């Protein structure tokens, strides 16, 4: 089992920045892909960014150029630096990881990001 603890959400002004953190614990030795999904009220959950163990990244078009995902394998952590935030970025952000040796993946509890004046 893998447990995920997210932090860093909050209220920010449009144009501001936040940095989300997610630390994995438990069976972390074979963690492969790590990423961040988000879900706005009334919307489906969507991928914001993902990163492989080797550092390859993918971003949703809506966040490309504004968000940066990174990871620290020694700490079993993944981060999402969110710059130039827009009201449409408002959502619950969920950390996600999968394991090389186990089908499926694991989800964090989510952290609220609100971008508003």
Phi and psi in degrees as GROMACS dihedral restraints (atoms count N, CA, C in turn):
[ dihedral_restraints ]
;  ai    aj    ak    al  type     phi  dphi    fc
    3     4     5     6     1  -124.2    20    10
    4     5     6     7     1   132.9    20    10
    6     7     8     9     1  -111.5    20    10
    7     8     9    10     1   139.6    20    10
    9    10    11    12     1  -121.1    20    10
   10    11    12    13     1   131.9    20    10
   12    13    14    15     1  -120.8    20    10
   13    14    15    16     1   115.5    20    10
   15    16    17    18     1   -99.4    20    10
   16    17    18    19     1   151.8    20    10
   18    19    20    21     1  -156.3    20    10
   19    20    21    22     1   166.2    20    10
   21    22    23    24     1   107.7    20    10
   22    23    24    25     1    -7.1    20    10
   24    25    26    27     1   -71.7    20    10
   25    26    27    28     1   169.7    20    10
   27    28    29    30     1   162.4    20    10
   28    29    30    31     1  -166.9    20    10
   30    31    32    33     1  -100.2    20    10
   31    32    33    34     1   131.8    20    10
   33    34    35    36     1  -142.1    20    10
   34    35    36    37     1   151.0    20    10
   36    37    38    39     1   -74.0    20    10
   37    38    39    40     1   151.2    20    10
   39    40    41    42     1   -53.3    20    10
   40    41    42    43     1   137.0    20    10
   42    43    44    45     1    88.6    20    10
   43    44    45    46     1    -8.9    20    10
   45    46    47    48     1   -83.3    20    10
   46    47    48    49     1  -173.3    20    10
   48    49    50    51     1  -133.4    20    10
   49    50    51    52     1   151.3    20    10
   51    52    53    54     1  -141.9    20    10
   52    53    54    55     1   154.7    20    10
   54    55    56    57     1  -126.0    20    10
   55    56    57    58     1   116.4    20    10
   57    58    59    60     1   -91.8    20    10
   58    59    60    61     1   143.2    20    10
   60    61    62    63     1  -126.9    20    10
   61    62    63    64     1   147.1    20    10
   63    64    65    66     1  -141.9    20    10
   64    65    66    67     1   123.7    20    10
   66    67    68    69     1  -115.2    20    10
   67    68    69    70     1   127.8    20    10
   69    70    71    72     1   -96.4    20    10
   70    71    72    73     1   144.7    20    10
   72    73    74    75     1  -139.0    20    10
   73    74    75    76     1   166.7    20    10
   75    76    77    78     1    98.8    20    10
   76    77    78    79     1  -127.8    20    10
   78    79    80    81     1   -85.3    20    10
   79    80    81    82     1    74.6    20    10
   81    82    83    84     1   -93.7    20    10
   82    83    84    85     1    -5.2    20    10
   84    85    86    87     1   -66.8    20    10
   85    86    87    88     1   -26.4    20    10
   87    88    89    90     1  -118.4    20    10
   88    89    90    91     1    26.0    20    10
   90    91    92    93     1   -62.6    20    10
   91    92    93    94     1   134.4    20    10
   93    94    95    96     1  -109.1    20    10
   94    95    96    97     1   -93.2    20    10
   96    97    98    99     1   -83.0    20    10
   97    98    99   100     1   141.2    20    10
   99   100   101   102     1  -127.2    20    10
  100   101   102   103     1   147.6    20    10
  102   103   104   105     1  -163.0    20    10
  103   104   105   106     1   177.5    20    10
  105   106   107   108     1  -126.3    20    10
  106   107   108   109     1   126.1    20    10
  108   109   110   111     1  -108.9    20    10
  109   110   111   112     1   160.2    20    10
  111   112   113   114     1  -140.2    20    10
  112   113   114   115     1   152.7    20    10
  114   115   116   117     1  -140.5    20    10
  115   116   117   118     1   116.1    20    10
  117   118   119   120     1   -88.2    20    10
  118   119   120   121     1   157.3    20    10
  120   121   122   123     1   -55.8    20    10
  121   122   123   124     1   130.0    20    10
  123   124   125   126     1    76.8    20    10
  124   125   126   127     1     4.0    20    10
  126   127   128   129     1  -117.1    20    10
  127   128   129   130     1   161.6    20    10
  129   130   131   132     1   -81.3    20    10
  130   131   132   133     1   159.0    20    10
  132   133   134   135     1   -71.3    20    10
  133   134   135   136     1   136.1    20    10
  135   136   137   138     1  -132.3    20    10
  136   137   138   139     1   152.3    20    10
  138   139   140   141     1   -74.4    20    10
  139   140   141   142     1   127.0    20    10
  141   142   143   144     1   -93.3    20    10
  142   143   144   145     1   -46.8    20    10
  144   145   146   147     1  -161.6    20    10
  145   146   147   148     1   152.6    20    10
  147   148   149   150     1  -144.1    20    10
  148   149   150   151     1   157.8    20    10
  150   151   152   153     1  -147.2    20    10
  151   152   153   154     1   134.8    20    10
  153   154   155   156     1   -83.2    20    10
  154   155   156   157     1   169.5    20    10
  156   157   158   159     1   -60.0    20    10
  157   158   159   160     1   -33.0    20    10
  159   160   161   162     1   -81.9    20    10
  160   161   162   163     1    -5.1    20    10
  162   163   164   165     1   102.6    20    10
  163   164   165   166     1     2.8    20    10
  165   166   167   168     1   -72.0    20    10
  166   167   168   169     1   138.1    20    10
  168   169   170   171     1  -122.7    20    10
  169   170   171   172     1   154.6    20    10
  171   172   173   174     1  -139.0    20    10
  172   173   174   175     1   142.7    20    10
  174   175   176   177     1  -131.6    20    10
  175   176   177   178     1   147.1    20    10
  177   178   179   180     1   -64.0    20    10
  178   179   180   181     1   145.4    20    10
  180   181   182   183     1   -56.8    20    10
  181   182   183   184     1   -32.5    20    10
  183   184   185   186     1   -69.4    20    10
  184   185   186   187     1   -19.4    20    10
  186   187   188   189     1  -114.8    20    10
  187   188   189   190     1    -8.4    20    10
  189   190   191   192     1   -59.1    20    10
  190   191   192   193     1   132.8    20    10
  192   193   194   195     1    90.0    20    10
  193   194   195   196     1   -14.4    20    10
  195   196   197   198     1  -113.6    20    10
  196   197   198   199     1   -33.7    20    10
  198   199   200   201     1  -106.3    20    10
  199   200   201   202     1   147.9    20    10
  201   202   203   204     1  -133.2    20    10
  202   203   204   205     1   123.8    20    10
  204   205   206   207     1   -99.5    20    10
  205   206   207   208     1   142.4    20    10
  207   208   209   210     1  -147.8    20    10
  208   209   210   211     1   167.6    20    10
  210   211   212   213     1  -146.2    20    10
  211   212   213   214     1   156.9    20    10
  213   214   215   216     1  -126.5    20    10
  214   215   216   217     1   101.1    20    10
  216   217   218   219     1   -66.0    20    10
  217   218   219   220     1   -31.9    20    10
  219   220   221   222     1   -64.0    20    10
  220   221   222   223     1   -31.1    20    10
  222   223   224   225     1   -98.7    20    10
  223   224   225   226     1    -0.8    20    10
  225   226   227   228     1    51.9    20    10
  226   227   228   229     1    46.7    20    10
  228   229   230   231     1  -126.0    20    10
  229   230   231   232     1   150.5    20    10
  231   232   233   234     1  -131.3    20    10
  232   233   234   235     1   144.3    20    10
  234   235   236   237     1  -128.8    20    10
  235   236   237   238     1   152.7    20    10
  237   238   239   240     1  -132.1    20    10
  238   239   240   241     1   106.6    20    10
  240   241   242   243     1   -84.9    20    10
  241   242   243   244     1   120.0    20    10
  243   244   245   246     1  -115.5    20    10
  244   245   246   247     1   111.2    20    10
  246   247   248   249     1  -114.6    20    10
  247   248   249   250     1   163.2    20    10
  249   250   251   252     1    49.8    20    10
  250   251   252   253     1    47.9    20    10
  252   253   254   255     1   -65.7    20    10
  253   254   255   256     1   144.0    20    10
  255   256   257   258     1  -119.2    20    10
  256   257   258   259     1   155.9    20    10
  258   259   260   261     1   -54.4    20    10
  259   260   261   262     1   -33.5    20    10
  261   262   263   264     1   -70.8    20    10
  262   263   264   265     1    -7.4    20    10
  264   265   266   267     1   -80.4    20    10
  265   266   267   268     1    -7.8    20    10
  267   268   269   270     1   -61.1    20    10
  268   269   270   271     1   123.9    20    10
  270   271   272   273     1  -176.5    20    10
  271   272   273   274     1   168.5    20    10
  273   274   275   276     1   -86.9    20    10
  274   275   276   277     1   127.1    20    10
  276   277   278   279     1  -102.7    20    10
  277   278   279   280     1   128.6    20    10
  279   280   281   282     1  -115.6    20    10
  280   281   282   283     1   130.0    20    10
  282   283   284   285     1   -78.1    20    10
  283   284   285   286     1   142.2    20    10
  285   286   287   288     1  -136.6    20    10
  286   287   288   289     1   138.5    20    10
  288   289   290   291     1  -138.4    20    10
  289   290   291   292     1   151.1    20    10
  291   292   293   294     1  -126.9    20    10
  292   293   294   295     1   165.7    20    10
  294   295   296   297     1  -115.8    20    10
  295   296   297   298     1   144.0    20    10
  297   298   299   300     1   -63.0    20    10
  298   299   300   301     1   -32.3    20    10
  300   301   302   303     1  -103.6    20    10
  301   302   303   304     1     0.8    20    10
  303   304   305   306     1  -132.0    20    10
  304   305   306   307     1   128.9    20    10
  306   307   308   309     1   -64.1    20    10
  307   308   309   310     1   154.1    20    10
  309   310   311   312     1    79.3    20    10
  310   311   312   313     1  -163.9    20    10
  312   313   314   315     1  -154.2    20    10
  313   314   315   316     1  -169.4    20    10
  315   316   317   318     1  -131.8    20    10
  316   317   318   319     1   146.9    20    10
  318   319   320   321     1  -121.7    20    10
  319   320   321   322     1   142.2    20    10
  321   322   323   324     1   -79.5    20    10
  322   323   324   325     1   176.4    20    10
  324   325   326   327     1   -78.1    20    10
  325   326   327   328     1   -18.2    20    10
  327   328   329   330     1    98.2    20    10
  328   329   330   331     1   149.0    20    10
  330   331   332   333     1  -133.8    20    10
  331   332   333   334     1   133.7    20    10
  333   334   335   336     1   -79.2    20    10
  334   335   336   337     1   130.7    20    10
  336   337   338   339     1  -118.5    20    10
  337   338   339   340     1   121.9    20    10
  339   340   341   342     1  -122.8    20    10
  340   341   342   343     1   123.3    20    10
  342   343   344   345     1  -112.5    20    10
  343   344   345   346     1   109.8    20    10
  345   346   347   348     1  -158.3    20    10
  346   347   348   349     1   150.1    20    10
